[in-house]
Amino acid sequence: MKIKNLVKTLALTAGIAASFSSHATFLDFQIDETPYGGEVITADKLNGGFKEVITFDEEGNFTANAFASMGQLFDNEGGDNLGRGSMIGSNYTMYAIFSATGTVTPTGSDEGLIAELNASQGGFQLYLDRNYDTEASGSLVLSNNEDDLLLGESTRIGENVALIYGFGGVYDFMFFDFELTENGDSYFVSPSPFYTYVSVDGDFDTFPLEGEQFVTGDVSAVFVPEPSTLAVLGLGLLGLGATSRRKAK
């Protein structure tokens, strides 16, 4: 990307993100880590990395499946890593499974936007890996997952977007009707009833919009009180700004 377009993209991103970011909220939740050598702690964000297989057809559609390692907990508006204050990443871990199908819209804008992806269907499942041994192969086939606990899931996708630029991209997906299992109720102990909306966002390296592609990137998940396009776009655009600065160096 030319420097002029990169600067224009960053300026556009910063301006829009600033107007939306004040609406983004990190809601506290409490988790019970006593079965794993810890205590009840408060957090407001899950964080990690993901790998994804995304397939494009010749009709402008895509199908995506992803495995995300959620091995970090944050608090203080998503700004402070709980680190040693939590047992996650040492005595146990969490992971999420994502799926989505939708359409690809090429853009070719002056700001360097190559394409926009929007999902019409999708799902989100959150698991607890008690033995910290579950692995996902390159084709996302799981192993050592027989004893993992499903904490909660959603099969209804809401507002969502993935923006692909020449230097990388950002995505932001809202999942509705997130429901805890019995194991989830034992882990997420507050609030009760628990939040029913999950916002999942992050960034990734750019990739060709054809055939089958293997993608890696960063992921964060926060719980929100109600579907909010402003909050989703605000978080996503802030992520895009961070991605742009990092990859432009």
C-alpha positions in Angstrom: 0.0 0.0 0.0 1.2 3.5 -0.8 2.2 5.7 2.2 -0.5 8.3 1.2 -3.2 5.6 1.3 -1.9 4.2 4.6 -2.0 7.6 6.3 -5.5 8.2 4.9 -6.6 4.8 6.2 -5.2 5.5 9.7 -6.8 8.9 9.8 -10.2 7.5 8.8 -9.9 4.7 11.2 -8.9 6.9 14.1 -11.7 9.4 13.5 -14.5 6.8 13.2 -13.2 4.7 16.1 -13.1 7.8 18.4 -16.7 8.5 17.6 -17.8 5.0 18.5 -15.4 3.9 21.2 -17.2 5.8 24.0 -20.1 3.4 23.5 -17.9 0.2 24.0 -18.4 -1.3 27.4 -16.4 -4.0 29.3 -18.8 -5.8 31.7 -17.3 -7.5 34.7 -17.9 -11.2 35.4 -16.7 -13.5 38.1 -15.2 -17.0 37.6 -14.6 -19.7 40.2 -11.1 -21.1 39.9 -11.1 -23.0 43.2 -11.3 -26.4 41.4 -8.0 -25.5 39.7 -6.1 -24.2 42.7 -7.3 -20.6 42.6 -10.2 -18.5 43.9 -13.1 -16.5 42.7 -11.8 -13.7 40.5 -13.2 -10.8 38.5 -12.4 -10.2 34.9 -14.0 -8.4 31.9 -12.3 -9.9 28.8 -11.0 -13.2 27.3 -8.0 -13.0 25.1 -5.9 -15.3 22.9 -5.0 -16.3 19.3 -6.8 -18.3 16.6 -6.3 -20.3 13.5 -8.9 -20.6 10.9 -9.7 -22.4 7.7 -11.8 -20.3 5.3 -13.0 -21.4 1.9 -14.2 -19.2 -0.9 -16.4 -20.4 -3.8 -16.8 -18.8 -7.2 -20.2 -17.3 -6.3 -18.8 -14.8 -3.7 -19.5 -16.9 -0.7 -17.3 -18.1 2.2 -17.3 -20.8 4.8 -15.1 -20.4 7.9 -14.2 -22.6 10.9 -11.8 -21.5 13.6 -10.1 -22.7 16.8 -9.2 -20.0 19.3 -7.0 -20.5 22.4 -8.4 -18.3 25.1 -5.6 -18.4 27.6 -5.7 -14.9 29.1 -8.1 -13.0 31.3 -8.1 -9.3 31.6 -9.8 -6.7 33.9 -9.9 -2.9 34.3 -11.7 -2.2 31.0 -9.8 -5.0 29.2 -6.5 -3.2 30.0 -4.8 -5.3 32.7 -3.7 -9.0 32.2 -4.6 -10.9 35.4 -1.5 -13.0 34.9 -0.5 -14.7 38.1 -3.8 -13.6 39.7 -5.5 -16.4 37.7 -4.9 -20.1 37.2 -5.7 -19.9 33.5 -2.7 -20.8 31.3 -1.1 -22.8 34.1 -3.6 -25.2 35.7 -6.2 -25.1 32.9 -7.1 -23.2 29.8 -10.1 -22.3 27.6 -10.7 -22.4 23.9 -13.5 -21.4 21.6 -14.8 -22.9 18.4 -16.2 -20.5 15.7 -18.1 -21.1 12.5 -19.6 -18.8 9.9 -20.9 -18.7 6.4 -21.7 -15.6 4.4 -20.8 -13.4 1.4 -17.7 -11.5 0.2 -18.1 -8.0 -1.2 -15.0 -6.6 -3.1 -14.6 -2.9 -2.5 -11.4 -1.5 -3.9 -11.7 1.8 -2.0 -9.2 4.6 -2.0 -8.5 3.9 1.7 -7.0 0.5 0.8 -10.0 -1.6 1.7 -10.0 -4.8 -0.5 -13.1 -6.6 0.6 -15.8 -6.9 3.3 -17.0 -10.2 4.6 -20.5 -10.5 6.2 -21.8 -13.7 7.8 -25.4 -14.8 7.6 -25.0 -17.8 9.8 -22.6 -18.7 12.6 -21.9 -20.2 15.9 -19.7 -19.8 19.0 -18.8 -22.5 21.6 -16.7 -21.9 24.7 -14.8 -24.8 26.3 -12.7 -25.4 29.4 -9.7 -27.6 29.0 -9.1 -29.1 32.4 -5.8 -30.9 31.5 -4.5 -28.1 29.3 -3.8 -30.7 26.5 -6.3 -30.1 23.7 -4.8 -29.5 20.3 -6.1 -28.5 16.9 -4.5 -29.8 13.7 -4.0 -27.8 10.6 -7.4 -28.9 9.4 -8.8 -28.0 12.9 -9.4 -31.6 14.0 -9.3 -31.7 17.8 -7.3 -34.2 19.9 -7.2 -34.9 23.6 -10.6 -33.1 24.0 -12.7 -35.9 25.4 -12.7 -34.6 28.9 -13.2 -30.9 28.1 -16.2 -29.1 29.4 -18.6 -27.1 27.3 -19.2 -23.8 29.2 -21.7 -22.1 26.9 -22.7 -21.6 23.3 -24.6 -19.5 20.8 -25.9 -20.6 17.4 -27.3 -17.2 16.4 -25.0 -14.6 14.9 -25.9 -10.9 14.9 -24.1 -7.8 13.6 -20.8 -8.7 12.1 -18.1 -7.6 9.7 -14.6 -8.5 8.6 -12.6 -5.8 6.7 -9.7 -6.9 4.6 -6.9 -4.5 3.7 -3.6 -5.0 1.9 -1.7 -4.9 5.2 -4.1 -7.1 7.2 -7.6 -7.0 8.5 -10.0 -6.8 11.4 -13.2 -8.6 12.3 -16.0 -8.1 14.8 -18.8 -10.6 15.4 -21.8 -10.4 17.7 -23.4 -13.6 18.9 -26.9 -13.6 20.4 -28.6 -15.9 22.9 -25.4 -17.1 24.5 -26.4 -19.7 27.1 -24.3 -21.3 29.8 -24.4 -25.1 30.4 -24.4 -26.6 33.9 -20.6 -26.6 33.9 -20.7 -23.0 32.7 -22.9 -22.0 35.6 -20.3 -23.5 38.0 -17.4 -21.6 36.3 -19.1 -18.2 35.5 -20.6 -17.6 38.9 -21.6 -13.9 38.4 -23.7 -12.3 37.2 -26.7 -14.6 37.5 -28.5 -14.8 35.1 -25.4 -14.5 32.9 -24.9 -12.2 29.9 -26.6 -13.5 26.7 -24.6 -11.5 24.1 -20.9 -12.0 23.2 -18.8 -9.7 21.1 -15.8 -11.4 19.5 -13.2 -9.3 17.7 -9.6 -9.3 16.6 -7.2 -8.9 13.7 -5.4 -11.1 11.1 -2.9 -11.1 8.3 -4.2 -10.5 4.8 -5.0 -13.5 2.5 -6.2 -14.3 -1.0 -10.0 -14.4 -1.4 -10.0 -17.7 -3.3 -9.9 -21.4 -2.6 -9.1 -22.7 0.8 -7.0 -20.4 3.0 -5.3 -20.9 6.4 -5.5 -17.8 8.6 -4.1 -16.9 12.0 -4.6 -13.9 14.2 -5.6 -12.4 17.5 -8.9 -12.7 19.3 -10.8 -11.1 22.2 -14.2 -11.8 23.6 -16.3 -9.6 25.9 -19.8 -9.9 27.1 -22.3 -7.1 26.4 -25.7 -6.4 27.9 -27.5 -6.0 24.6 -26.7 -6.0 20.9 -25.0 -2.7 20.0 -23.7 -2.0 16.5 -21.9 1.1 17.9 -20.0 -0.9 20.5 -19.1 -3.6 18.0 -17.9 -1.2 15.3 -16.0 0.8 17.9 -14.1 -2.1 19.3 -13.4 -3.4 15.8 -12.1 -0.1 14.4 -9.9 0.4 17.4 -8.4 -3.0 16.7 -7.9 -2.1 13.0 -6.0 1.0 14.1 -3.7 -1.1 16.2 -3.2 -3.7 13.4 -2.5 -0.9 10.9 0.2 0.7 13.0 1.9 -2.7 13.8 1.9 -4.0 10.2 2.9 -0.7 8.7 6.2 -0.5 10.6 
